[in-house]
């Protein structure tokens, strides 16, 4: 299939009700965002890079909770021309901007999250604990590269949790699974988890608590994620050691208070100037 025939730039018909759902619930799952051909073509390049760059070199039984949850490889867009085209595609970027109500979006970073067969659960966490960003105008697109039933480790969300500040100081861990599970239950956040058909994509806010169950199937759950931020996002002073590491890796050369416009944070989509 010719790359030119793959639709990653056209506008997705995002209905206002989905924007309302996202802002109320902290997430939204959209149907048929990407075509099967798109996912096959770019999925092959993503998988090739994940296999080549896999940072985990020990058997499943010798891994800790985080390592059992998934194989994680970041900024694949800088390691493959094909993946670069996919990550910088305007279709997903425009959805992110419309959901957040921003005039444009940049890449914060991307990451592949491959949960192997027999891979463990992904503990409760909120992504923005790791990100030194000045506002909450950031969103993760969760893009399965195959149909993903719940038993493969489909993403689950605590509905409306992005409106509450409790639990935002907890890194992903066995502790976060236990503590945030109690917080989610105590606050009465509805647990939302559904299978993903091929082509479905979800978007969740940086402060939305989410998790995934173990992969009990015989197939690897292959997921690509793209983290978008407001085009005019400024760097915040890091609040923990993880944010220090993220600043160095994903915001190189940017000082506190400056717009995060480094060479690794290109604009993906923005409104046309009049």
Secondary structure, DSSP 8 states (H G I E B T S, - for coil): --GGGS-SSS-----HHHHHHHHHHSEEEESS-S-HHHHHHHHHHHHHHHHHH----S-GGG--HHHHH-EEEE-GGGT-HHHHHHHT-HHHHHHHHHHHT-SEEEEEEEEEEEE-TT---EEEE-GGGG--BSSS-EEEEEEESS-B-GGGT-EEEETTGGG--TTTT--SSHHHHHHHHHHHHHHT--EEE--B-TT-EEEEETT--EEE----SSS-EEEEEEEEEETT-BB---SSHHHHHHHHHHSTT--TTSB---TTS-EEEE----
